Amino acid sequence: PLSHSFSKRYFTEKFEKDFSKYTKIKNAVAVSSATAALHLSLLALGIKKGDEVLVPDITFAATASSVLMTGATPVLVDVNLDNFTIKLESIKDNITNKTKCIIPVHLAGISCDMNYLLKVKKKFKLFMVEDCAHALGTFYNNKHVGTFGEFGCFSFYPTKNITTLEGGMIVSKSTSLASITS
């Protein structure tokens, strides 16, 4: 029989590979929760005290608290009342010279407008960590959400589409960034 630690490692690595294949992104790292995924992603990007991170004002508390755990300041941005995703017009109004990152939240299987967000990201030289806790299986222009920014963060809490009773996943195109989170 397989030892318990070997089997956990084997199945975790298999799950990471299968998740990477499903989302069509190079790197997937299993973590204890989506909150941990958000926090580790921000730390890997060097987000720290004095930095600001844009966060939609309707989301789970973990989105903003993961910013607080780095010492940075979450800046709440309005959401659209028709789909509760981040309000595009409100983003530029909240960017300052301290803004380092934006966390779009894909909520209830609805994707944010990633074309616009990528333009803002590029123009203002921001990092992007996508909160995909409620978006496994959600696509934007035939590309899985979570694959647009530096990191995508997913949840496997019991109320999600796929559950491991707890847990999360970080995905990234960058092997070097993904390795910092593991």
Secondary structure, 3 states (H helix, E strand, C coil): CCCHHHHHHHHHHHHHHHHHHHHCCCEEEEECCHHHHHHHHHHHCCCCCCCEEEEECCCCHHHHHHHHHCCCEEEEECECCCCCCECHHHHHHHCCCCEEEECCECECCECCCHHHHHHHHHHCCCEEEEECCCCCCCEECCEECCCCCCEEEEECCCCCCCCCCCCEEEEECCHHHHHHHC
